Amino acid sequence: MSHGLSRRALLASAAAAGGLGALAVSAGPLAPTARAAARTPKVLVVGLDGALLQRIKDAAAPTLTSLMATGLTAPSALYANPLAPTSSGPGWSTVLTGVWPDKHKVVNNDFTGHALARYPDFMTRAEAAKPSLNTYAVSSWAPITDTIFSAKVDARVSTPSAEYDTGTTARAVARIKDTDPDAVFVQLDNIDHAGHSHGAASSAYLDAIRTADAQVGQLLTAVTSRAGYAAEDWLIMVTADHGHTDAGGHGGSSRAERQTFLIARGSGVTAGSVRHDVRMPDVAVSALVHLGVAVDPAWGLDGRAIQQPVPDDFDTLRAALKPPADESGIGAGVVGFTHTPPAGWAVDNSRMGGGGVTEWRGWSFTTDEFWTGAQRDQQRELNIRARNVFAVADGDEWSDKAVTGTFDSTLISPAYAVRGGAAATLTYTTYYRHQAPQKGEVLVSYDGGTPALVKTYTADTSSRTESLRLQVPAGARTAQVRFRYTGGDNWFWVIDGVKITAS
């Protein structure tokens, strides 16, 4: 979060916080996952402001280490400017609403021009679907409970600054032990304070992680000591709003500032698993699905339930990704590209120019960490809706070494089953940054026939999921998609999550 917040200066007094003071309280379709009969679903989300996953591991924090061993660990990445800075307002809004900043419109810590009424927090949506639910949010950073969570939440508590994380933890523990909450959100702020004051590479930052880890332990003890715990089905999720630089600070586009994560334990979560397909809007959707709230597609949420993974062909390539060849700035030990397509896919480079940077010669399969590391601040960080491994045609990076000819490469899908004479829908995630004479073309062929153009990209297209209606010719049984990128020293095109669904 931003510098200069008064509660930062009050950290010292927080450690010795006394009474809890008065509460500031206001009144207020994905299918649900299967769970054990007669167990009541409940959710606890803990936000560790400014926490870095690697530093949590370095701190050997016992509670969080145990959660990772018994649940899933999912490193993830945020956006950067010009979409939004890596600060708390956009970060927590993304986590709690289930949509990216281009929808919720929180692009600073002042919340000016936000669209939180259109894209409310997950507890507000849960209350609308199931008014009997008991919802509770408490935070050390007041804008979360003052602004992001709406008055529809049963109780929103902005902890007085003198109490800081000590008071936040005590309030949440009391709520969990003494009442019957269905959904609880707790934000702890001190890790971020330590990052600003001392840097993420400091011992003070590790100490702050260990303190927060003990506070998470208090919350988990409150959960497991409940009289009705055996009849309850708790989904525990721990996450962060942004990272920190080694020297301290955030808001920029570096990998450290863009890093975030999800640690989760509960039904539908594989113990000891590591996932790379999770993004931060998934927290809100996972909570809703666990609570038995059907997610209406009309809500336009970007998240997916972590309990319901969506297999993707490109993700099967993660184990085959290679370290840098020509790219020198990505970093030692970072793997992240291959030209070998997944089973059933092909890349046609018969018209591709020669030379250039090896990693980006024709369509490549890569990751956010690898691709954005090739060159920061050219809007690659805005590829927010692709997940895990995705396909990239990047004429700009290819041209960073001497080339001959032009960039002309076609990504070819498997043949999908369709019904002759019926409609079908082609969907895929895309992100296209344009500079003439660059062009992106989507072509579809049936039963191996001549490909026909169905979509052309000749202008910037923000990260989105495209849905194109296809009219299948009579008698056709299969459809195949081609993504052809032509250009030179221009920009790029991202493709992910391709499928054709027959009507």
C-alpha positions in Angstrom: 0.0 0.0 0.0 1.0 3.6 -0.3 3.5 5.4 1.9 2.4 7.9 4.4 -0.5 6.1 6.0 -0.8 7.0 9.6 -1.1 3.5 10.8 2.5 2.9 9.7 3.8 5.3 12.3 1.8 3.5 15.0 3.4 0.1 14.6 5.4 0.4 17.8 2.3 1.0 19.9 0.5 -1.8 18.1 2.7 -4.4 19.6 1.6 -3.5 23.0 -2.1 -3.0 22.1 -4.5 -3.3 24.9 -8.3 -3.1 24.7 -10.1 -3.8 21.5 -12.3 -0.6 21.5 -15.7 -0.3 19.9 -16.5 -2.3 16.8 -17.3 -0.5 13.5 -20.2 -2.7 12.3 -22.6 -2.2 9.5 -25.6 -4.4 8.7 -25.9 -5.9 6.2 -23.6 -20.5 -12.5 -20.7 -22.4 -11.4 -22.0 -25.5 -9.6 -20.9 -25.8 -6.0 -18.2 -28.4 -5.3 -19.2 -31.7 -3.9 -18.4 -32.1 -0.2 -19.0 -34.6 2.6 -22.7 -34.9 3.5 -24.0 -32.8 6.4 -20.8 -30.7 6.8 -21.4 -27.0 6.8 -19.2 -25.1 4.3 -17.2 -22.2 5.8 -14.5 -19.9 4.4 -11.5 -18.1 6.0 -9.4 -15.8 3.8 -6.3 -14.3 5.3 -4.5 -11.5 3.5 -0.8 -10.9 4.2 -0.2 -7.5 2.8 3.0 -7.2 0.8 4.1 -10.8 1.5 6.5 -12.7 -0.9 6.1 -16.4 -1.1 9.8 -17.1 -1.4 10.5 -15.1 1.8 7.8 -17.0 3.6 9.7 -20.1 2.7 13.0 -18.5 3.8 11.4 -17.6 7.1 10.6 -21.3 7.7 7.2 -20.0 9.0 5.7 -23.1 10.6 2.0 -22.4 10.2 2.2 -21.4 6.6 4.7 -24.3 5.9 2.2 -26.7 7.3 -0.6 -25.2 5.2 1.5 -25.7 2.1 2.2 -29.3 3.0 -1.4 -30.1 3.6 -2.9 -27.9 0.8 -1.9 -26.3 -2.4 0.7 -23.6 -3.2 0.1 -21.4 -6.2 2.6 -18.7 -7.1 1.0 -16.1 -9.3 1.6 -12.7 -10.9 -0.2 -9.3 -11.1 -0.5 -6.7 -13.8 1.5 -3.4 -13.9 0.9 0.1 -15.2 -0.7 1.3 -17.4 -3.5 -1.0 -16.2 -2.8 -0.4 -12.5 0.1 -0.1 -10.2 1.1 -3.0 -7.9 -0.4 -1.3 -4.8 -3.0 -2.4 -2.2 -6.1 -0.7 -3.6 -6.0 -2.6 -6.9 -4.6 -5.7 -5.4 -7.1 -6.3 -2.7 -10.0 -5.3 -5.0 -8.8 -7.9 -7.5 -8.6 -10.6 -4.7 -12.0 -9.8 -3.2 -14.2 -9.0 -6.3 -12.9 -11.8 -8.6 -12.2 -9.4 -11.5 -9.1 -7.6 -12.8 -8.7 -3.8 -12.5 -10.0 -3.2 -16.0 -13.4 -4.2 -14.6 -13.4 -3.1 -11.0 -11.6 0.2 -12.0 -9.7 0.5 -8.7 -6.4 1.9 -10.1 -5.0 3.6 -7.0 -5.3 3.7 -3.3 -7.8 6.6 -3.4 -10.5 4.4 -5.2 -11.5 7.3 -7.4 -13.8 6.2 -10.2 -14.2 2.6 -8.9 -16.8 0.2 -10.2 -17.3 -1.8 -6.9 -21.1 -1.5 -7.1 -20.9 -3.3 -10.5 -18.3 -5.8 -9.3 -18.8 -6.2 -5.5 -16.8 -8.2 -3.1 -17.5 -12.0 -2.7 -19.2 -11.6 0.7 -21.7 -9.1 -0.8 -22.5 -11.6 -3.6 -22.9 -14.4 -1.0 -25.2 -12.3 1.1 -27.4 -11.6 -1.9 -27.7 -15.3 -2.8 -27.9 -16.5 0.8 -29.0 -13.8 3.2 -28.8 -16.1 6.2 -25.0 -16.4 5.8 -22.9 -14.8 8.6 -20.2 -12.7 7.0 -17.3 -10.8 8.7 -14.3 -8.8 7.5 -11.6 -7.2 9.6 -8.5 -5.4 8.4 -5.6 -3.4 9.7 -5.7 -1.3 6.5 -9.0 0.6 6.7 -9.9 1.0 3.0 -10.5 -2.7 2.7 -13.3 -2.7 5.2 -14.4 0.9 4.6 -14.6 0.7 0.8 -14.0 -2.6 -0.9 -16.4 -4.6 1.3 -19.9 -3.2 1.0 -22.4 -2.5 3.8 -24.2 -5.7 2.8 -21.5 -7.6 4.8 -22.8 -8.4 8.3 -19.8 -6.9 10.1 -16.9 -4.8 8.7 -14.3 -3.8 11.2 -11.5 -1.4 10.5 -9.1 -2.0 13.4 -8.0 1.1 15.3 -4.4 2.0 14.4 -3.1 1.7 17.9 -4.1 -2.0 17.9 -2.8 -2.8 14.4 -2.4 -6.5 13.6 -2.6 -7.5 17.2 -6.1 -6.1 17.5 -7.1 -7.5 14.0 -6.1 -11.0 15.0 -7.7 -10.8 18.4 -11.0 -9.6 16.9 -11.0 -12.3 14.3 -10.2 -15.0 16.8 -13.0 -13.9 19.0 -15.5 -13.8 16.1 -14.5 -17.3 15.0 -14.6 -18.8 18.5 -17.6 -17.0 20.0 -20.0 -16.7 17.0 -20.9 -18.8 14.0 -19.4 -17.1 11.0 -19.7 -18.6 7.5 -17.2 -16.4 5.8 -14.3 -14.5 7.4 -11.7 -12.2 5.9 -8.7 -11.0 7.9 -6.0 -8.6 6.6 -2.7 -8.3 8.4 -0.5 -5.3 7.5 2.8 -5.6 9.2 4.7 -7.5 6.6 4.1 -4.6 4.2 5.2 -2.1 6.8 8.5 -4.0 7.3 8.9 -4.1 3.5 8.6 -0.3 3.2 10.8 0.4 6.2 13.5 -2.2 5.7 13.1 -4.0 2.4 12.1 -7.5 1.5 15.7 -8.7 1.8 15.9 -7.6 5.4 15.8 -9.7 8.6 13.0 -7.3 9.8 10.9 -8.5 6.9 11.5 -12.2 7.9 10.6 -11.3 11.5 7.4 -9.7 10.3 6.5 -12.9 8.4 7.1 -15.0 11.5 4.9 -12.7 13.5 2.1 -12.9 10.9 2.6 -16.7 10.7 1.9 -17.0 14.5 -1.2 -14.8 14.0 -2.4 -17.1 11.3 -1.8 -19.9 13.7 -4.1 -18.3 16.2 -6.8 -18.0 13.6 -6.5 -21.7 12.6 -6.5 -22.7 16.2 -9.7 -20.8 16.7 -11.2 -22.6 13.7 -10.2 -26.1 14.8 -11.2 -25.6 18.4 -14.8 -24.7 17.5 -17.3 -27.1 19.2 -18.9 -27.8 15.8 -15.6 -28.1 13.8 -16.1 -31.8 13.0 -19.3 -31.0 11.2 -17.8 -28.1 9.3 -16.0 -27.9 6.0 -13.5 -25.1 6.2 -11.8 -23.7 3.1 -8.7 -21.8 4.2 -7.0 -19.4 1.8 -4.0 -17.2 2.4 -2.9 -14.7 -0.2 -1.2 -11.3 -0.8 -2.0 -8.1 -2.7 1.4 -7.5 -4.1 5.1 -8.1 -3.5 8.1 -5.9 -2.5 11.5 -5.1 -3.8 14.6 -6.1 -1.9 15.3 -2.5 -1.1 11.7 -1.9 -0.1 8.6 -0.6 -1.9 6.2 -1.6 -4.6 3.9 -0.1 -7.3 6.2 -0.9 -10.3 6.5 -3.6 -12.8 9.4 -5.7 -11.5 8.9 -9.4 -10.9 9.3 -8.9 -7.1 6.6 -6.3 -7.0 4.2 -8.2 -9.3 4.5 -11.5 -7.3 1.7 -12.8 -5.3 0.4 -16.3 -4.3 -2.3 -18.4 -2.9 -2.0 -21.1 -0.2 -5.2 -23.0 0.2 -6.4 -26.0 2.3 -9.8 -27.6 2.2 -12.1 -30.1 0.4 -11.3 -30.3 -3.3 -7.7 -29.2 -2.8 -4.8 -31.7 -3.3 -2.4 -31.9 -0.3 1.1 -30.8 -1.1 0.2 -29.7 -4.7 1.8 -26.8 -6.6 -0.4 -25.1 -9.2 0.6 -22.6 -11.9 -2.9 -22.0 -13.3 -4.2 -20.0 -10.4 -4.7 -16.2 -10.6 -5.8 -13.8 -7.9 -9.4 -13.4 -9.0 -9.8 -17.1 -8.2 -9.9 -16.4 -4.4 -13.4 -14.8 -4.6 -14.8 -17.4 -6.9 -13.4 -20.3 -4.9 -15.0 -18.8 -1.8 -18.4 -18.4 -3.5 -18.4 -22.0 -4.9 -17.3 -23.4 -1.6 -20.2 -21.6 0.1 -22.6 -23.2 -2.4 -23.3 -19.9 -4.3 -23.8 -20.6 -8.0 -21.7 -18.1 -10.0 -23.8 -16.4 -12.7 -21.9 -15.9 -16.0 -23.7 -12.6 -16.3 -21.6 -11.4 -13.3 -18.6 -11.3 -15.7 -16.1 -12.7 -13.1 -12.6 -13.5 -14.2 -11.8 -16.0 -11.5 -12.2 -19.8 -11.5 -12.8 -22.1 -8.6 -9.5 -23.7 -7.5 -11.6 -26.8 -6.6 -12.6 -27.1 -10.3 -9.4 -26.9 -12.5 -9.8 -26.4 -16.2 -7.3 -28.5 -18.1 -5.5 -26.7 -21.0 -3.4 -28.2 -23.7 -0.6 -25.6 -23.4 -0.2 -26.2 -19.7 1.0 -29.8 -20.4 4.2 -28.2 -21.7 5.4 -26.8 -18.4 7.8 -29.7 -17.7 9.3 -29.3 -21.2 10.1 -25.6 -20.9 13.7 -24.7 -21.4 16.1 -22.0 -20.0 17.0 -18.9 -22.0 18.9 -19.3 -25.3 19.5 -15.7 -26.6 17.6 -13.7 -24.0 20.1 -12.4 -21.4 17.9 -10.5 -18.9 15.5 -13.2 -17.8 17.7 -14.6 -15.1 19.6 -17.7 -14.3 17.6 -20.7 -13.5 14.3 -19.4 -15.0 12.8 -21.9 -17.5 10.0 -20.8 -19.7 9.9 -21.5 -23.4 9.6 -24.2 -26.0 8.7 -24.3 -29.7 7.4 -27.9 -29.4 3.6 -27.7 -29.4 1.5 -30.0 -27.3 0.0 -33.2 -28.6 -2.4 -32.6 -31.5 -1.1 -29.0 -32.2 1.3 -27.8 -34.8 3.2 -24.7 -35.8 3.7 -23.9 -39.5 6.9 -21.8 -39.9 7.3 -22.5 -43.7 7.0 -18.8 -44.4 8.9 -17.6 -41.3 11.9 -15.3 -41.7 15.3 -16.4 -40.6 17.6 -15.3 -37.7 16.3 -13.3 -34.8 16.0 -14.2 -31.2 15.7 -18.0 -30.8 13.1 -17.9 -28.1 10.6 -16.0 -30.3 11.2 -17.4 -33.8 7.6 -18.3 -34.7 4.9 -19.1 -32.2 6.4 -20.0 -28.8 5.0 -21.5 -25.7 6.0 -19.6 -22.6 5.0 -18.3 -19.1 4.4 -14.9 -17.6 7.7 -15.0 -15.6 9.7 -15.8 -18.7 7.9 -13.6 -21.3 7.7 -10.4 -19.2 11.3 -10.9 -18.2 12.3 -10.5 -21.8 11.5 -6.8 -21.6 9.6 -4.9 -18.9 7.2 -2.0 -19.4 6.1 -2.8 -22.9 2.7 -3.9 -21.6 3.4 -7.7 -21.6 2.4 -7.4 -17.9 -1.1 -6.7 -19.1 -1.6 -10.3 -20.3 -3.8 -10.9 -17.3 -6.3 -13.5 -18.5 -3.9 -16.1 -19.9 -2.9 -18.8 -17.4 0.2 -21.0 -16.8 1.7 -21.8 -20.2 0.4 -19.8 -23.2 1.3 -19.3 -26.9 3.0 -16.1 -28.0 4.0 -14.6 -31.4 6.3 -11.7 -30.5 7.7 -9.9 -33.5 9.2 -7.2 -31.3 11.4 -9.6 -29.3 12.2 -11.7 -32.3 13.7 -8.7 -34.1 16.1 -7.9 -31.3 18.8 -9.8 -33.3 19.4 -9.5 -37.0 16.6 -11.1 -39.1 15.9 -11.9 -42.7 12.4 -11.8 -44.1 9.3 -11.2 -42.0 7.6 -12.9 -39.1 5.0 -15.2 -40.5 4.0 -18.1 -38.3 0.7 -20.1 -37.9 -0.4 -21.9 -34.8 -2.7 -24.9 -35.8 -5.1 -26.5 -33.4 -6.2 -30.2 -33.2 -9.4 -31.1 -35.1 -12.4 -30.6 -32.8 -15.6 -32.6 -33.2 -18.6 -30.6 -34.5 -22.0 -31.4 -35.8 -22.7 -30.7 -39.5 -25.3 -28.0 -40.1 -25.3 -26.9 -36.5 -23.7 -23.9 -34.8 -20.5 -24.2 -32.7 -18.6 -21.7 -30.6 -14.9 -21.0 -30.8 -13.5 -19.6 -27.5 -10.0 -18.6 -26.6 -8.2 -16.1 -24.4 -6.2 -13.5 -26.4 -4.2 -10.3 -25.9 -3.0 -8.4 -29.0 -0.8 -5.3 -29.1 -0.7 -3.8 -32.6 1.7 -1.9 -34.8 1.3 -1.8 -38.6 1.9 -3.7 -40.8 1.4 -6.5 -38.2 -1.7 -8.6 -38.5 -3.4 -11.4 -36.6 -5.8 -13.8 -38.4 -8.0 -16.5 -37.1 -9.0 -19.1 -39.7 -11.2 -22.2 -39.4 -11.4 -25.2 -41.7 -13.8 -28.2 -41.7 -12.8 -31.8 -42.4 -9.4 -30.7 -43.6 -10.8 -28.2 -46.2 -9.6 -24.7 -47.1 -9.3 -22.4 -44.0 -11.7 -19.5 -44.0 -11.0 -16.2 -42.2 -13.3 -15.7 -39.2 -11.5 -12.9 -37.3 -8.8 -10.3 -38.0 -6.7 -8.3 -35.5 -5.4 -5.0 -36.7 -5.9 -2.8 -33.6 -4.9 -3.2 -29.9 -7.1 -5.7 -28.2 -6.9 -5.9 -24.4 -6.7 -9.2 -22.6 -10.0 -10.9 -23.0 -11.8 -14.2 -23.8 -13.2 -14.2 -27.3 -16.3 -16.1 -28.3 -16.9 -16.6 -32.0 -20.0 -18.2 -33.4 -19.3 -20.7 -36.2 -21.9 -22.1 -38.6 -20.7 -25.7 -39.4 -21.3 -26.8 -43.0 -23.7 -29.6 -43.5 -22.0 -33.0 -43.2 -18.9 -31.6 -41.5 -17.5 -33.6 -38.6 -14.4 -31.7 -37.5 -13.2 -28.1 -37.3 -9.6 -26.9 -37.0 -8.4 -23.4 -36.0 -5.3 -21.5 -37.3 -3.9 -18.4 -35.7 -1.6 -16.7 -38.2 0.6 -13.8 -37.1 2.4 -11.7 -39.7 4.6 -8.7 -39.2 8.2 -7.8 -38.3 9.7 -5.5 -35.6 6.2 -4.8 -34.3 4.4 -6.1 -31.2 2.8 -9.4 -30.1 -0.2 -11.7 -29.9 -1.1 -14.1 -27.1 -3.4 -17.1 -27.4 -4.5 -19.5 -24.6 -7.4 -21.7 -23.6 -8.6 -22.6 -27.1 -11.7 -24.8 -27.5 -14.6 -25.4 -29.9 -17.9 -26.3 -28.3 -20.6 -27.9 -30.4 -24.2 -26.7 -29.9 
